[in-house]
Amino acid sequence: MSESTPTDLLRLNLDVLWGGGERLAGWLGRPMRDHVLPVGDGTMPVLTLPGFLAPELSLNRLNRTLREHGFPARSWGLGVNLGPRGMSIFEHVEEVEEELGDEIRQLAEEHGHPVSLVGQSLGGVYARELAERIPEHVDRVITFGSPAIDAARAHDLNKLLRLVGRRVAGLRLTDLEPEQVLLHWEADHPPMPLVAIYSPVDRLVPMELAAIPDDVVAGSTRRAPRENIPIVASHTGMAVNPFVILAILDRLAQDPQRWVDFDPEPYFAGPLRLWPTPFRHPLMHAKRQGRRTEQG
């Protein structure tokens, strides 16, 4: 065990504890939150994908909230996300496509509308790769806490998670070939929205890996918008964090033909304007100020 592994174990434990607080906050604030959440028209299906070692029930609150607000959502149906077992992550992505590809196609046909894929952590990596393989059946992809997979930057991930992943898969990320990468998309391909929600204080999947590169965001167009949304949150608690859920619903309700960057301020007008929110992190504030300067 490396010298820094105990530190990463502590970080993981603190993250899980923080996630428990987010679950409680979401439950207590549900009446107020539900009052302001955007609502869909029931036509766009959503498939959610859990993070590494997370069970499907970890997405129950998210799925229930999506359904209650006009987005027919279901989990991926594959149980606990154990990641690649005895194979490379690239082989495993192919396996996931075989297992979920037909379901995505059927969902799109059943609802007469392409499917939105929403994935947490490793589930978001799968969502990006699935959408690239069957773009005609996918409307948009929203990830939260989902890293780019790159051997050159594997050391940025929490070392304990890397150790567990190696035990499960029998392979190390650092053993990947340089050309073996699962990155955030390019600025113009595939031609659909990609939204990356990340936490600036995440110590399991740091924002340097979870955020879409700035040059990709800057080079994207309305045809294929790329957007980062920083929200102060734990990694393990993102799926129950009320502010992450708000951002996901807002982005699902956004018209891809008239894409506008996420702005949380309208949701906290009136009596809610003084409500403390993680959107008031300096990164989000700077982003809004920059957008206003461009528009001015």
Residue pairs with C-beta under 8 A, 6 or more apart in sequence:
1 163
2 159
4 159
5 159
5 160
5 163
8 158
8 159
8 160
8 161
8 203
9 160
11 158
11 203
11 204
12 158
12 160
12 161
12 204
15 202
15 203
15 204
15 234
15 235
15 236
15 237
16 234
16 236
18 234
18 236
18 237
19 234
19 235
19 236
19 237
19 238
19 240
20 237
21 237
22 233
22 234
22 237
22 238
22 240
22 241
22 242
23 61
23 237
23 240
25 241
25 242
26 33
26 61
26 240
26 241
26 242
26 245
29 242
30 242
32 272
33 242
33 245
33 246
34 65
34 68
34 69
36 246
36 267
36 272
37 65
37 69
37 245
37 246
37 249
38 69
38 249
38 250
38 252
38 253
39 69
39 70
39 253
40 69
40 70
40 71
40 252
40 253
41 70
42 70
42 71
42 72
43 111
43 112
43 113
44 71
44 72
44 111
44 113
44 114
44 115
44 116
44 139
44 252
45 71
45 72
45 73
45 74
45 107
45 108
45 110
45 111
45 113
45 115
45 116
46 63
46 66
46 71
46 72
46 73
46 74
46 115
46 116
46 117
46 118
46 252
47 73
47 74
47 75
47 76
47 100
47 103
47 104
47 107
47 115
47 116
47 117
47 118
48 59
48 62
48 63
48 66
48 73
48 74
48 75
48 76
48 118
48 119
48 120
48 123
49 75
49 76
49 81
49 117
49 118
49 119
49 120
49 123
49 124
49 126
49 127
50 56
50 58
50 59
50 75
50 76
50 80
50 81
50 119
50 120
50 123
50 239
51 58
51 81
51 119
51 120
51 121
51 122
51 123
51 124
51 145
51 236
51 239
52 81
52 82
52 83
52 121
52 122
52 161
52 165
53 80
53 81
53 82
53 83
53 164
54 80
54 81
54 120
54 121
54 123
54 239
55 79
55 80
56 75
56 76
56 77
56 78
56 79
56 80
58 120
58 239
59 75
59 120
59 239
60 75
61 239
61 240
61 245
62 73
62 118
62 239
62 240
62 245
62 248
63 73
63 74
63 75
65 245
65 249
66 72
66 73
66 248
66 249
66 252
67 73
69 249
71 116
71 249
71 252
72 111
73 118
76 100
76 103
76 123
77 103
78 96
78 99
78 100
81 122
81 123
82 168
83 89
83 92
83 122
83 165
83 168
83 169
84 91
84 92
84 168
84 169
84 171
85 92
85 168
85 169
85 170
86 169
86 170
87 95
87 169
87 171
88 169
88 171
88 176
88 180
89 125
89 149
89 169
89 173
89 182
90 180
90 182
92 169
93 125
93 126
93 129
93 182
96 126
96 129
96 130
97 129
97 130
97 133
97 134
100 126
100 130
101 130
101 133
101 134
104 115
104 117
104 130
104 134
104 137
104 138
105 134
105 137
107 115
108 114
108 115
108 137
113 139
114 136
114 137
114 138
114 139
115 137
115 138
115 139
116 138
116 139
116 140
116 141
116 142
116 252
117 127
117 130
117 131
117 138
117 140
117 141
117 142
118 124
118 127
118 141
118 142
118 143
118 144
118 248
118 252
119 125
119 126
119 127
119 128
119 141
119 142
119 143
119 144
119 146
120 143
120 144
120 145
120 146
120 238
120 239
121 144
121 145
121 146
121 147
121 205
121 235
122 146
123 146
124 141
124 142
124 143
124 144
124 145
124 146
124 196
125 143
125 146
125 147
125 149
125 182
127 141
127 142
127 143
127 146
128 141
128 143
128 146
128 182
128 184
128 185
128 194
129 182
130 138
131 138
131 141
131 190
131 192
132 185
132 190
135 190
135 191
135 192
138 192
139 192
139 193
139 256
140 192
140 193
140 194
140 195
140 251
140 252
140 256
141 192
141 193
141 194
141 195
142 195
142 197
142 248
142 251
142 252
143 194
143 195
143 196
143 197
143 210
144 196
144 197
144 198
144 238
144 239
144 244
144 248
145 197
145 198
145 199
145 202
145 204
145 205
145 210
145 235
145 238
146 196
146 205
146 210
147 157
147 205
147 209
147 210
148 181
148 182
148 183
148 184
148 209
148 210
149 173
149 176
149 181
149 182
149 183
150 181
150 182
150 183
151 173
151 174
151 175
151 176
151 177
151 178
151 180
151 181
152 178
153 208
153 209
154 162
154 172
154 173
154 174
154 176
155 174
156 206
156 208
156 209
157 173
157 204
157 205
157 206
157 209
158 203
158 204
158 205
161 204
162 172
162 173
165 173
166 172
184 194
184 196
184 212
184 213
184 216
184 226
185 194
185 212
185 216
185 224
185 226
186 216
187 215
187 216
187 217
187 218
187 219
187 220
187 221
187 224
187 226
188 219
188 220
188 221
188 223
188 224
189 224
190 224
191 223
191 224
192 224
192 256
193 224
193 225
193 226
193 227
193 251
193 254
193 256
193 259
194 212
194 224
194 225
194 226
194 227
195 227
195 228
195 229
195 251
195 262
196 210
196 211
196 212
196 226
196 227
196 228
196 229
197 228
197 229
197 230
197 231
197 238
197 244
197 247
197 248
198 205
198 207
198 210
198 211
198 228
198 229
198 230
198 231
199 207
199 210
199 230
199 231
199 232
199 233
199 234
199 235
199 238
200 207
200 230
200 232
200 281
200 283
201 232
201 233
202 210
202 233
202 234
202 235
203 235
204 235
204 236
205 235
207 230
211 228
211 230
212 226
212 227
212 228
216 226
217 226
217 227
217 228
220 226
222 257
222 258
222 259
225 256
225 259
227 251
227 261
227 262
229 247
229 251
229 262
229 284
230 281
230 283
230 284
230 287
231 241
231 243
231 244
231 247
231 278
231 279
231 281
231 284
232 278
232 281
233 241
233 243
233 244
233 278
234 241
238 244
243 264
243 277
243 278
243 279
246 264
246 267
247 262
247 264
250 262
250 264
250 267
251 262
254 260
254 262
261 287
261 291
263 288
264 277
264 279
264 284
265 288
268 275
268 277
